[in-house]
C-alpha cells in the first residue's frame, strides 16, 4: 500500500482532478446502487407481488432529503400512482424506464471519471519518467560501471509501462472502492442484516484463494521484469561488442548466454499465463460456493418462517 501512495505523489496537484473525480464517483455509485435495487420491484411487477410497494407508498410526495428513505418513498409514490391509473403494464413500463435512466447515468458518470483519470495517468507517467531520468543524471560514474545498461533501460521503459497500467487501478482502489463498498454494505444491511453478516463470514474463505493467486502473480511478474532486464543487457553487450565477439570467435559463448536468459524469460512468461488462466476458474468456484451458501442459508430462513 505504501508503494501505491508513493505513486500518487506524482499526480500532484490533487486539486486539479480530485474534487471533480469524487463528484463523478459518488454519482456513479449512487446510480449503480439504484440499478441493483430496482430489480426487486421489476420482479414484483412480473410475478404480481406489488402490494408491498403500493402499501408503502406515501399519500403525498415527501419533502426532499439526502437519504435512502426519501428515494424509496419517491419511487413508491410514483409507482403507486401509476399502478392505480395505468395498471401493471404501466407500472412495468415505469420500472423499466427508471432502470434504463439509472444505467445510463451510471455509465455516463463512470465514463467521465475514467476520462478524468486518463489525464492523471499521463501526468503520473510523465513525472515518474522525468524523475527517473533526473536520478540517472545525478548518479556517480561508478554506478554505471557496476550497473548493466539493459536494466536501466528496462526500468525506464517496461517498469514505467507497468506503473502506467496500475495508476488508474491505484486511484480507483484508494478513492472509489472504499466508498463503493460502504454504499453497498449500507444497502445490504438495510435489506437483511443476517444475510449480510453470513456473507461477511464466507467472504474470507473465497478471498483467501484469490489473494494467494494474486500474490503468486506479483512474484512471477517481478521475476519476469528482472529476467527481461538481464536479456536486454546481453543484447546490448552483443551489439556493443560485436567486433570483439567475432574477432575471438565467441559466438557460441554469447549465444549460450542469451539462450539461457531467453529460456528463463519464456518459462517465466508461461508460468504467468498459467497462473492467470488458473485465476478465473478459482474465482468462479469461490464465487459460486459463496452464492450457494447464501442461497442455502437464506432459503432455510424462508422455509422456517423466519425473516431473512
Sine and cosine of phi, psi and omega as CSV:
sin_phi,cos_phi,sin_psi,cos_psi,sin_omega,cos_omega
0.00,0.00,-0.56,0.83,0.02,-1.00
-0.89,0.46,-0.60,0.80,0.01,-1.00
-0.89,0.45,-0.69,0.73,0.00,-1.00
-0.89,0.45,-0.66,0.75,0.01,-1.00
-0.92,0.40,-0.56,0.83,0.07,-1.00
-0.91,0.41,-0.59,0.81,0.04,-1.00
-0.90,0.44,-0.57,0.82,-0.02,-1.00
-0.92,0.39,-0.33,0.94,0.05,-1.00
-0.90,0.44,-0.45,0.89,0.01,-1.00
-0.97,0.23,-0.12,0.99,0.01,-1.00
-1.00,-0.03,0.03,1.00,-0.01,-1.00
-0.91,0.41,0.51,-0.86,0.01,1.00
-0.98,0.18,0.69,-0.72,-0.05,-1.00
-0.93,0.36,-0.44,0.90,-0.05,-1.00
-0.90,0.44,-0.29,0.96,-0.01,-1.00
-0.96,0.28,-0.39,0.92,-0.08,-1.00
-0.70,-0.72,-0.45,0.89,-0.17,-0.98
-0.90,0.43,-0.73,0.68,-0.02,-1.00
-0.87,0.50,-0.73,0.69,-0.01,-1.00
-0.92,0.39,-0.59,0.80,0.03,-1.00
-0.91,0.42,-0.62,0.78,0.04,-1.00
-0.90,0.43,-0.62,0.79,0.04,-1.00
-0.90,0.45,-0.76,0.65,0.03,-1.00
-0.86,0.50,-0.63,0.77,-0.04,-1.00
-0.92,0.40,-0.73,0.69,-0.02,-1.00
-0.89,0.46,-0.70,0.72,0.01,-1.00
-0.91,0.41,-0.64,0.77,0.04,-1.00
-0.90,0.44,-0.65,0.76,0.03,-1.00
-0.91,0.42,-0.65,0.76,-0.01,-1.00
-0.87,0.49,-0.76,0.65,-0.01,-1.00
-0.95,0.32,-0.48,0.88,0.08,-1.00
-0.91,0.41,-0.66,0.75,0.06,-1.00
-0.92,0.40,-0.59,0.80,0.04,-1.00
-0.88,0.47,-0.61,0.79,0.05,-1.00
-0.86,0.52,-0.64,0.77,-0.04,-1.00
-0.93,0.36,-0.69,0.73,-0.09,-1.00
-0.97,0.24,-0.44,0.90,-0.06,-1.00
-0.97,0.26,-0.17,0.99,0.06,-1.00
-0.92,0.40,-0.55,0.84,-0.05,-1.00
-0.90,0.43,-0.79,0.62,0.05,-1.00
-0.90,0.43,-0.49,0.87,0.05,-1.00
-0.90,0.45,-0.70,0.71,0.04,-1.00
-0.92,0.40,-0.59,0.81,0.02,-1.00
-0.89,0.45,-0.63,0.77,0.03,-1.00
-0.92,0.39,-0.67,0.74,-0.05,-1.00
-0.92,0.40,-0.60,0.80,-0.08,-1.00
-0.98,-0.21,0.15,0.99,0.14,-0.99
0.97,0.26,0.46,0.89,0.02,-1.00
-0.89,-0.45,0.90,0.44,-0.07,-1.00
-0.98,-0.19,0.10,0.99,-0.06,-1.00
-0.90,0.43,-0.55,0.83,-0.04,-1.00
-0.90,0.44,-0.64,0.77,-0.02,-1.00
-0.96,0.27,-0.64,0.77,0.01,-1.00
-0.94,0.34,-0.57,0.82,0.02,-1.00
-0.95,0.32,-0.54,0.84,-0.02,-1.00
-0.99,0.11,-0.06,1.00,-0.07,-1.00
-0.96,0.29,0.70,-0.72,0.05,-1.00
-0.96,0.27,0.38,-0.92,0.00,-1.00
-0.95,0.32,-0.46,0.89,0.01,-1.00
-0.69,-0.72,0.32,-0.95,-0.01,-1.00
-0.91,0.42,0.83,-0.56,-0.08,-1.00
-0.95,0.32,0.39,-0.92,0.07,-1.00
-0.93,0.37,0.44,-0.90,-0.08,-1.00
-0.92,0.40,0.67,-0.74,0.06,-1.00
-0.37,-0.93,0.57,-0.82,-0.01,-1.00
-1.00,0.05,0.92,0.39,0.00,-1.00
-0.67,-0.74,0.33,-0.94,0.07,-1.00
-0.92,0.39,-0.57,0.82,0.01,-1.00
-0.89,0.46,-0.61,0.79,0.02,-1.00
-0.90,0.44,-0.68,0.73,0.00,-1.00
-0.90,0.44,-0.68,0.74,0.03,-1.00
-0.90,0.44,-0.67,0.74,-0.03,-1.00
-0.92,0.39,-0.64,0.77,0.04,-1.00
-0.90,0.43,-0.70,0.72,0.01,-1.00
-0.89,0.46,-0.73,0.68,-0.01,-1.00
-0.91,0.42,-0.54,0.84,0.02,-1.00
-0.89,0.45,-0.79,0.61,0.01,-1.00
-0.93,0.36,-0.56,0.83,0.03,-1.00
-0.88,0.47,-0.72,0.70,-0.01,-1.00
-0.92,0.40,-0.63,0.77,0.02,-1.00
-0.90,0.44,-0.68,0.74,0.00,-1.00
-0.93,0.36,-0.61,0.79,0.06,-1.00
-0.88,0.48,-0.63,0.78,-0.04,-1.00
-0.96,0.28,-0.54,0.84,-0.09,-1.00
-0.99,-0.11,-0.59,0.80,-0.11,-0.99
-0.89,-0.46,-0.09,1.00,0.04,-1.00
0.99,0.15,-0.18,-0.98,-0.09,-1.00
-0.93,0.37,-0.56,0.83,0.01,-1.00
-0.90,0.43,-0.65,0.76,0.06,-1.00
-0.91,0.40,-0.63,0.78,0.04,-1.00
-0.91,0.42,-0.61,0.79,0.04,-1.00
-0.90,0.43,-0.68,0.74,0.04,-1.00
-0.90,0.44,-0.61,0.79,0.02,-1.00
-0.90,0.44,-0.73,0.68,-0.02,-1.00
-0.90,0.44,-0.69,0.73,0.01,-1.00
-0.89,0.46,-0.64,0.76,0.03,-1.00
-0.90,0.43,-0.65,0.76,0.03,-1.00
-0.91,0.42,-0.62,0.78,0.03,-1.00
-0.90,0.44,-0.69,0.72,0.00,-1.00
-0.89,0.46,-0.70,0.71,0.01,-1.00
-0.90,0.43,-0.64,0.77,-0.01,-1.00
-0.91,0.41,-0.69,0.72,0.03,-1.00
-0.90,0.44,-0.63,0.77,-0.01,-1.00
-0.88,0.48,-0.78,0.63,-0.04,-1.00
-0.93,0.38,-0.57,0.82,0.05,-1.00
-0.88,0.47,-0.69,0.72,0.00,-1.00
-0.96,0.29,-0.54,0.84,0.05,-1.00
-0.89,0.45,-0.74,0.68,-0.02,-1.00
-0.95,0.33,-0.51,0.86,0.08,-1.00
-0.92,0.39,-0.63,0.78,0.06,-1.00
-0.91,0.42,-0.69,0.73,0.00,-1.00
-0.89,0.45,-0.63,0.78,0.06,-1.00
-0.91,0.41,-0.66,0.75,0.04,-1.00
-0.91,0.42,-0.61,0.79,0.04,-1.00
-0.91,0.42,-0.61,0.79,0.03,-1.00
-0.92,0.39,-0.61,0.79,0.00,-1.00
-0.95,0.32,-0.40,0.92,0.05,-1.00
-0.88,0.48,-0.69,0.72,0.06,-1.00
-0.92,0.40,-0.60,0.80,0.04,-1.00
-0.91,0.42,-0.66,0.75,0.01,-1.00
-0.88,0.47,-0.68,0.73,0.03,-1.00
-0.89,0.46,-0.62,0.79,0.01,-1.00
-0.92,0.39,-0.67,0.74,-0.01,-1.00
-0.89,0.46,-0.72,0.69,-0.02,-1.00
-0.91,0.42,-0.65,0.76,0.02,-1.00
-0.88,0.47,-0.73,0.68,0.00,-1.00
-0.92,0.39,-0.62,0.78,-0.01,-1.00
-0.92,0.38,-0.69,0.72,0.01,-1.00
-0.91,0.42,-0.62,0.78,0.02,-1.00
-0.92,0.38,-0.62,0.79,0.03,-1.00
-0.91,0.41,-0.64,0.77,0.04,-1.00
-0.91,0.42,-0.67,0.75,-0.02,-1.00
-0.91,0.41,-0.66,0.75,0.06,-1.00
-0.90,0.43,-0.58,0.82,0.04,-1.00
-0.91,0.41,-0.63,0.78,0.04,-1.00
-0.90,0.44,-0.64,0.77,0.01,-1.00
-0.92,0.40,-0.46,0.89,-0.03,-1.00
-1.00,0.06,-0.18,0.98,-0.04,-1.00
-0.95,0.32,0.45,-0.89,0.05,-1.00
-0.96,0.27,0.34,-0.94,-0.03,-1.00
-0.91,0.42,-0.50,0.86,0.00,-1.00
-0.89,0.45,-0.44,0.90,0.02,-1.00
-0.91,0.42,-0.63,0.77,-0.07,-1.00
-0.96,0.29,-0.39,0.92,0.04,-1.00
-0.97,0.23,-0.41,0.91,0.01,-1.00
-0.99,-0.16,-0.38,0.92,-0.04,-1.00
-0.99,-0.15,0.66,-0.75,-0.02,-1.00
-0.98,0.18,0.65,-0.76,-0.05,-1.00
-0.89,0.45,-0.57,0.82,-0.01,-1.00
-0.89,0.46,-0.60,0.80,0.05,-1.00
-0.90,0.44,-0.67,0.74,0.02,-1.00
-0.90,0.44,-0.67,0.74,0.02,-1.00
-0.91,0.41,-0.61,0.79,0.03,-1.00
-0.90,0.43,-0.61,0.79,0.01,-1.00
-0.93,0.36,-0.59,0.81,-0.01,-1.00
-0.97,0.24,-0.37,0.93,-0.06,-1.00
-0.93,-0.36,-0.93,0.36,-0.11,-0.99
-0.93,0.37,-0.70,0.72,-0.02,-1.00
-0.91,0.42,-0.65,0.76,0.04,-1.00
-0.91,0.41,-0.58,0.81,0.05,-1.00
-0.90,0.44,-0.65,0.76,0.05,-1.00
-0.89,0.45,-0.62,0.78,0.05,-1.00
-0.90,0.43,-0.63,0.77,0.01,-1.00
-0.86,0.50,-0.62,0.78,0.00,-1.00
-0.93,0.37,-0.59,0.81,-0.11,-0.99
-1.00,0.04,-0.16,0.99,-0.07,-1.00
-0.89,0.45,-0.75,0.66,-0.01,-1.00
-0.89,0.46,-0.66,0.75,0.04,-1.00
-0.89,0.45,-0.58,0.81,0.01,-1.00
-0.91,0.42,-0.75,0.66,0.00,-1.00
-0.90,0.44,-0.64,0.77,0.03,-1.00
-0.90,0.44,-0.67,0.74,-0.02,-1.00
-0.92,0.39,-0.56,0.83,-0.06,-1.00
-0.99,0.17,-0.66,0.75,-0.15,-0.99
-0.97,-0.24,-0.67,0.74,-0.16,-0.99
-1.00,0.01,-0.75,0.66,-0.15,-0.99
-0.87,0.50,-0.67,0.74,0.02,-1.00
-0.86,0.52,-0.69,0.73,0.01,-1.00
-0.92,0.38,-0.59,0.81,0.05,-1.00
-0.89,0.46,-0.70,0.71,0.00,-1.00
-0.90,0.44,-0.69,0.73,0.01,-1.00
-0.88,0.47,-0.70,0.71,-0.01,-1.00
-0.88,0.48,-0.70,0.71,-0.02,-1.00
-0.95,0.33,-0.56,0.83,0.03,-1.00
-0.94,0.35,-0.58,0.81,0.10,-1.00
-0.88,0.48,-0.68,0.73,0.02,-1.00
-0.91,0.42,-0.70,0.71,-0.04,-1.00
-0.91,0.42,-0.66,0.75,0.02,-1.00
-0.92,0.40,-0.55,0.84,0.05,-1.00
-0.94,0.34,-0.46,0.89,0.01,-1.00
-0.99,0.12,-0.73,0.68,-0.02,-1.00
-0.32,-0.95,0.96,-0.29,-0.02,-1.00
-0.94,0.34,-0.59,0.81,-0.06,-1.00
-0.93,0.38,-0.69,0.73,0.03,-1.00
-0.92,0.38,-0.57,0.82,0.02,-1.00
-0.92,0.40,-0.68,0.73,0.04,-1.00
-0.90,0.44,-0.65,0.76,0.04,-1.00
-0.89,0.46,-0.60,0.80,0.05,-1.00
-0.90,0.43,-0.65,0.76,0.01,-1.00
-0.90,0.43,-0.45,0.89,0.06,-1.00
-0.96,0.26,-0.60,0.80,-0.05,-1.00
-0.99,0.17,-0.50,0.87,-0.11,-0.99
-0.86,0.50,-0.64,0.77,0.02,-1.00
-0.86,0.51,-0.48,0.88,0.01,-1.00
-0.91,0.40,-0.74,0.68,0.02,-1.00
-0.96,0.27,-0.58,0.82,0.01,-1.00
-0.91,0.41,-0.51,0.86,0.03,-1.00
-0.90,0.43,-0.63,0.77,0.02,-1.00
-0.91,0.41,-0.73,0.69,-0.02,-1.00
-0.91,0.41,-0.62,0.79,0.00,-1.00
-0.91,0.41,-0.60,0.80,0.02,-1.00
-0.91,0.40,-0.62,0.78,0.04,-1.00
-0.92,0.39,-0.67,0.75,0.01,-1.00
-0.91,0.42,-0.62,0.79,0.03,-1.00
-0.91,0.42,-0.64,0.77,0.04,-1.00
-0.91,0.41,-0.62,0.78,0.04,-1.00
-0.89,0.45,-0.63,0.77,0.01,-1.00
-0.90,0.43,-0.66,0.75,0.02,-1.00
-0.90,0.44,-0.68,0.73,-0.01,-1.00
-0.93,0.38,-0.58,0.82,0.03,-1.00
-0.92,0.40,-0.63,0.78,0.04,-1.00
-0.90,0.43,-0.66,0.75,0.04,-1.00
-0.91,0.42,-0.60,0.80,0.01,-1.00
-0.90,0.44,-0.68,0.73,0.02,-1.00
-0.91,0.43,-0.65,0.76,0.03,-1.00
-0.90,0.43,-0.67,0.74,0.00,-1.00
-0.92,0.40,-0.63,0.78,0.03,-1.00
-0.90,0.44,-0.63,0.78,0.06,-1.00
-0.89,0.46,-0.65,0.76,0.03,-1.00
-0.91,0.42,-0.64,0.77,0.00,-1.00
-0.92,0.39,-0.63,0.78,0.06,-1.00
-0.91,0.42,-0.54,0.84,0.05,-1.00
-0.91,0.41,-0.65,0.76,0.04,-1.00
-0.90,0.44,-0.66,0.75,0.02,-1.00
-0.90,0.44,-0.70,0.72,0.02,-1.00
-0.90,0.44,-0.64,0.77,0.04,-1.00
-0.90,0.44,-0.64,0.77,0.00,-1.00
-0.91,0.41,-0.73,0.69,-0.03,-1.00
-0.92,0.38,-0.56,0.83,-0.02,-1.00
-0.98,0.19,-0.35,0.94,-0.06,-1.00
-0.82,-0.57,0.49,0.87,-0.08,-1.00
-0.89,0.46,-0.57,0.82,0.02,-1.00
-0.92,0.40,-0.67,0.75,0.02,-1.00
-0.91,0.41,-0.67,0.74,-0.02,-1.00
-0.87,0.49,-0.72,0.69,0.01,-1.00
-0.94,0.34,-0.58,0.82,-0.02,-1.00
-0.91,0.40,-0.59,0.81,0.01,-1.00
-0.99,-0.14,0.15,0.99,0.05,-1.00
0.83,0.56,0.73,0.68,-0.06,-1.00
-0.97,-0.23,0.43,0.90,-0.02,-1.00
-0.89,0.46,-0.64,0.77,-0.03,-1.00
-0.91,0.42,-0.65,0.76,0.00,-1.00
-0.90,0.43,-0.76,0.65,-0.04,-1.00
-0.93,0.36,-0.49,0.87,0.06,-1.00
-0.93,0.37,-0.66,0.75,0.05,-1.00
-0.90,0.45,-0.63,0.78,0.01,-1.00
-0.90,0.43,-0.69,0.72,0.03,-1.00
-0.93,0.38,-0.66,0.76,-0.04,-1.00
-0.89,0.45,-0.60,0.80,0.02,-1.00
-0.89,0.46,-0.71,0.70,0.02,-1.00
-0.93,0.36,-0.61,0.79,0.01,-1.00
-0.92,0.40,-0.67,0.75,0.03,-1.00
-0.90,0.43,-0.66,0.75,0.02,-1.00
-0.90,0.43,-0.65,0.76,0.02,-1.00
-0.92,0.39,-0.65,0.76,0.02,-1.00
-0.90,0.43,-0.65,0.76,0.02,-1.00
-0.92,0.40,-0.64,0.77,0.02,-1.00
-0.91,0.42,-0.67,0.74,0.03,-1.00
-0.89,0.45,-0.64,0.77,0.03,-1.00
-0.91,0.42,-0.64,0.77,0.03,-1.00
-0.90,0.43,-0.62,0.78,0.04,-1.00
-0.90,0.45,-0.70,0.72,0.02,-1.00
-0.89,0.45,-0.65,0.76,0.01,-1.00
-0.90,0.43,-0.67,0.74,0.02,-1.00
-0.92,0.40,-0.64,0.77,0.03,-1.00
-0.90,0.43,-0.65,0.76,0.05,-1.00
-0.92,0.40,-0.50,0.86,0.01,-1.00
-0.97,0.25,-0.41,0.91,-0.05,-1.00
-0.90,0.43,-0.64,0.77,-0.04,-1.00
-0.91,0.42,-0.75,0.66,0.06,-1.00
-0.88,0.48,-0.64,0.77,0.03,-1.00
-0.88,0.47,-0.71,0.71,-0.01,-1.00
-0.90,0.43,-0.67,0.74,0.01,-1.00
-0.89,0.45,-0.70,0.72,0.01,-1.00
-0.89,0.46,-0.71,0.70,-0.01,-1.00
-0.90,0.44,-0.66,0.75,0.01,-1.00
-0.91,0.42,-0.68,0.73,0.02,-1.00
-0.91,0.42,-0.62,0.79,0.02,-1.00
-0.89,0.46,-0.67,0.75,0.03,-1.00
-0.91,0.42,-0.70,0.71,0.01,-1.00
-0.90,0.45,-0.66,0.75,0.02,-1.00
-0.89,0.46,-0.66,0.75,0.05,-1.00
-0.89,0.45,-0.65,0.76,0.03,-1.00
-0.91,0.42,-0.68,0.74,0.02,-1.00
-0.88,0.47,-0.65,0.76,-0.01,-1.00
-0.92,0.39,-0.72,0.69,-0.03,-1.00
-0.92,0.38,-0.73,0.68,0.02,-1.00
-0.90,0.43,-0.64,0.77,0.05,-1.00
-0.90,0.43,-0.59,0.81,0.04,-1.00
-0.90,0.44,-0.63,0.78,0.04,-1.00
-0.90,0.43,-0.67,0.75,0.00,-1.00
-0.91,0.41,-0.70,0.71,-0.02,-1.00
-0.91,0.42,-0.50,0.87,0.01,-1.00
-1.00,0.08,-0.03,1.00,0.04,-1.00
0.99,0.12,0.15,0.99,0.00,-1.00
-1.00,-0.03,0.54,-0.84,0.06,-1.00
-0.94,0.34,0.71,-0.70,0.00,-1.00
-0.94,0.34,0.00,0.00,0.00,0.00
